[in-house]
Amino acid sequence: MHKIAVIIFCVVVNTLTVDCGGGEKCIDKICYSDPSYPLKEIEQYWHFGQTALTSAFGNPKSGSGSMIKSTTKTCELCPTIRSMKIQPLSIIEDGNQKLYIISTEKYPRPQIEIHICRPHSECNISDLPDDYVTRCVQRNSQMNVLAYNASSRQFVGKTITFPSHCECLVSVYAL
């Protein structure tokens, strides 16, 4: 028996939100709305003896994140349970420690697309022979950000992982 796999990428954009309980709106521990964002504290510690930070990154900008609404659809090979474009404002790490993503003049807050696949789903492909099997698999991407840890009052580089797309796997079994 031979197994052949074909990988097809698909992204579907719609909007869904999750309230994390403290007024913030998050998806997969990445918050795009956070009323507790400490902009004044960040500015204070940024400028307190941090000339190297300012020369490298510029001054901190407003702490307002956002969800970018979009109705664009590219294809629907894999069903998603959540899909949205956001500008991340904070991240919640293990142990519920929150880090605040810094947006500066030289490095504005990035926009990311989050797509969470429906678990255990098949691809939406109708014209396959009977000996083909499909399944959708969650895939993640990583991004480096500059973040502020309010507990230690330090700025840290952080790699965040987020669910970025669904992958349609097509397999055929030779008889």
Backbone torsions as a table, in degrees:
resi	resn	phi	psi	omega
1	MET	NA	128.2	178.6
2	HIS	-108.0	143.1	-179.7
3	LYS	-121.4	127.8	179.1
4	ILE	-119.3	133.9	179.8
5	ALA	-119.3	134.7	175.1
6	VAL	-118.7	131.7	-178.7
7	ILE	-105.9	126.8	179.5
8	ILE	-125.5	126.4	178.7
9	PHE	-93.8	144.4	179.8
10	CYS	-149.3	139.9	178.1
11	VAL	-130.3	131.7	175.5
12	VAL	-122.3	132.1	-178.0
13	VAL	-113.2	124.5	167.7
14	ASN	-146.5	-171.8	-175.8
15	THR	-124.6	132.6	173.7
16	LEU	-143.3	148.4	178.7
17	THR	-129.3	156.0	177.8
18	VAL	-130.6	129.3	176.9
19	ASP	-95.5	125.1	-176.1
20	CYS	-87.6	2.8	174.8
21	GLY	102.8	-26.2	-179.5
22	GLY	-103.5	20.9	-177.6
23	GLY	91.0	-16.3	178.3
24	GLU	-79.8	155.1	175.1
25	LYS	-115.1	123.5	-172.7
26	CYS	-134.0	158.3	169.8
27	ILE	-140.8	123.7	-179.2
28	ASP	52.5	46.3	177.3
29	LYS	66.8	15.9	174.6
30	ILE	-115.6	116.8	-174.8
31	CYS	-98.8	135.6	178.5
32	TYR	-112.5	-3.7	173.3
33	SER	-141.0	124.3	-175.7
34	ASP	-151.4	100.5	-178.8
35	PRO	-62.9	-17.7	-178.3
36	SER	-90.0	8.8	-178.5
37	TYR	-58.0	120.2	-172.3
38	PRO	-91.1	64.1	-175.5
39	LEU	-56.8	-45.7	-179.3
40	LYS	-61.1	-44.0	178.9
41	GLU	-64.0	-42.4	179.0
42	ILE	-61.1	-46.4	179.5
43	GLU	-61.4	-40.9	-179.4
44	GLN	-61.3	-51.6	-177.5
45	TYR	-72.9	-27.4	177.5
46	TRP	-63.7	-46.3	-175.5
47	HIS	-84.1	-15.1	-179.3
48	PHE	-76.6	88.7	177.3
49	GLY	70.3	21.5	-176.4
50	GLN	-112.3	46.7	-178.9
51	THR	-62.0	-29.7	178.2
52	ALA	-66.1	-38.4	177.9
53	LEU	-64.2	-45.5	-178.0
54	THR	-64.5	-42.6	-179.8
55	SER	-68.7	-31.2	179.8
56	ALA	-80.6	-39.6	-171.1
57	PHE	-115.0	-18.6	-171.8
58	GLY	90.3	-178.1	-179.4
59	ASN	-81.1	150.5	176.5
60	PRO	-62.8	147.1	177.5
61	LYS	-109.4	175.8	-178.2
62	SER	-48.0	146.9	-178.7
63	GLY	-90.4	22.7	-178.3
64	SER	-91.3	121.3	174.7
65	GLY	-95.9	-177.4	178.5
66	SER	-161.8	160.9	168.6
67	MET	-102.8	128.2	-179.9
68	ILE	-96.9	111.2	-177.2
69	LYS	-73.5	138.6	179.7
70	SER	-147.9	139.8	177.3
71	THR	-112.2	9.1	-179.3
72	THR	-69.0	132.9	174.6
73	LYS	-124.6	132.4	178.6
74	THR	-98.1	-44.6	176.6
75	CYS	-167.1	168.1	-179.0
76	GLU	-132.1	54.7	178.5
77	LEU	-69.5	-35.7	-179.3
78	CYS	-123.5	131.1	177.6
79	PRO	-70.9	139.1	177.5
80	THR	-114.0	152.3	174.8
81	ILE	-101.0	-19.6	174.6
82	ARG	-148.5	133.0	176.0
83	SER	-147.8	127.2	179.8
84	MET	-164.2	155.7	171.3
85	LYS	-101.9	132.9	-179.8
86	ILE	-138.7	162.4	165.8
87	GLN	-110.6	108.3	-175.2
88	PRO	-66.5	139.5	-178.0
89	LEU	-111.2	-37.5	177.5
90	SER	-151.1	162.8	176.7
91	ILE	-129.6	145.5	179.0
92	ILE	-107.7	116.1	-178.4
93	GLU	-89.5	176.3	175.2
94	ASP	-57.2	142.8	-176.7
95	GLY	81.0	12.0	179.0
96	ASN	60.5	23.8	174.0
97	GLN	-77.5	131.8	-177.7
98	LYS	-103.3	133.9	173.1
99	LEU	-116.2	138.3	-177.6
100	TYR	-101.7	124.3	-178.0
101	ILE	-75.9	131.1	-176.5
102	ILE	-91.5	135.4	172.7
103	SER	-115.1	125.2	-179.3
104	THR	-121.8	173.7	179.6
105	GLU	-58.8	-40.9	-176.9
106	LYS	-87.5	-25.0	-178.2
107	TYR	-130.2	82.6	-179.0
108	PRO	-67.0	157.7	-180.0
109	ARG	-58.1	131.3	-177.1
110	PRO	-74.4	159.8	172.1
111	GLN	-106.4	132.3	178.5
112	ILE	-127.2	156.5	173.8
113	GLU	-108.6	128.5	178.8
114	ILE	-111.5	130.3	178.5
115	HIS	-136.7	120.1	178.6
116	ILE	-111.4	121.0	-177.5
117	CYS	-75.4	149.8	172.2
118	ARG	-69.6	125.2	-178.5
119	PRO	-60.8	144.8	174.7
120	HIS	56.5	37.6	-178.4
121	SER	-103.5	156.9	176.1
122	GLU	-97.4	159.4	177.7
123	CYS	-73.6	150.4	178.4
124	ASN	-88.0	71.6	177.4
125	ILE	-123.8	121.2	-172.9
126	SER	-98.7	-20.9	-172.4
127	ASP	-103.8	44.3	177.9
128	LEU	-103.1	145.3	174.1
129	PRO	-62.2	161.5	-175.2
130	ASP	-62.0	-25.2	-176.8
131	ASP	-87.9	12.6	175.5
132	TYR	-101.9	143.2	178.1
133	VAL	-125.4	138.5	178.5
134	THR	-123.1	154.7	171.8
135	ARG	-157.1	149.5	178.4
136	CYS	-100.1	137.2	-176.9
137	VAL	-126.7	137.1	177.4
138	GLN	-74.5	134.6	175.1
139	ARG	-124.4	151.8	-177.2
140	ASN	-121.7	158.1	172.6
141	SER	-125.4	163.6	178.0
142	GLN	-123.3	153.8	179.1
143	MET	-147.4	139.7	176.2
144	ASN	-92.2	135.1	179.4
145	VAL	-135.6	159.2	171.0
146	LEU	-95.5	128.7	-175.1
147	ALA	-131.2	158.8	177.7
148	TYR	-113.2	126.8	175.9
149	ASN	-98.3	107.5	-176.6
150	ALA	-67.4	-27.7	179.8
151	SER	-67.9	-46.3	-178.4
152	SER	-95.3	-8.4	-177.3
153	ARG	55.7	45.1	179.6
154	GLN	-127.2	152.9	173.7
155	PHE	-97.2	132.5	-175.7
156	VAL	-134.4	148.6	169.6
157	GLY	-81.8	137.4	-175.7
158	LYS	-139.2	137.5	172.4
159	THR	-99.5	122.3	177.5
160	ILE	-108.0	142.3	177.5
161	THR	-109.7	134.3	-179.3
162	PHE	-140.9	150.7	179.2
163	PRO	-71.8	111.0	-169.6
164	SER	-104.7	-25.5	-178.4
165	HIS	-166.4	164.3	174.3
166	CYS	-103.0	146.1	179.4
167	GLU	-120.2	129.2	178.4
168	CYS	-93.7	119.0	177.4
169	LEU	-103.6	128.5	179.2
170	VAL	-117.0	124.7	-179.7
171	SER	-123.0	146.2	175.6
172	VAL	-125.7	140.3	178.4
173	TYR	-111.4	117.7	178.6
174	ALA	-77.5	135.6	-179.0
175	LEU	-87.4	NA	NA
